[in-house]
């Protein structure tokens, strides 16, 4: 029987360095002979990318409940089309954001009732959860400064006020505290080599649990 692949998710607020480190993790695992697929949320599929463009468009006027439902619509397609088939084939999946982002952004940031998120999580995921969640954590002010330095036009989420991102950060940390067996909090405010040392330690723990020999 083919061994199921591992599901790794990168989470965190704006400017936390998820994209840079996702590439580093992909290359690190691939160098160890593991087949790796990288993807993102919202998005990951043609349908999901269309929803992403709506969700991130600064001109979109979307109420919080509709925002949550769109996120899970994209997630349902993503799981069916990309994530589940890849894991079943033995590939490891690295995803930029997953359901913790819904708890953080729609739950913490927007104030959506967490029971609604829990219901959708159980319905759509059908018991599938990440094997490892790397939460890239840093002070909100530091993350926003990094985002502004990129010089890109702010999307619909990046345009929010600082108080919104403080709530997002608090919600993320609560999620990490609620399931420490799955989450690893990465101090993303440190220099990149120090950040990647923390990531490597977390990956080593996953590998020691029977996930492969990549680290």
Order of alpha helices (4+ residues) and beta strands (2+ residues): beta-alpha-beta-alpha-alpha-alpha-beta-alpha-beta-alpha-alpha-beta-alpha
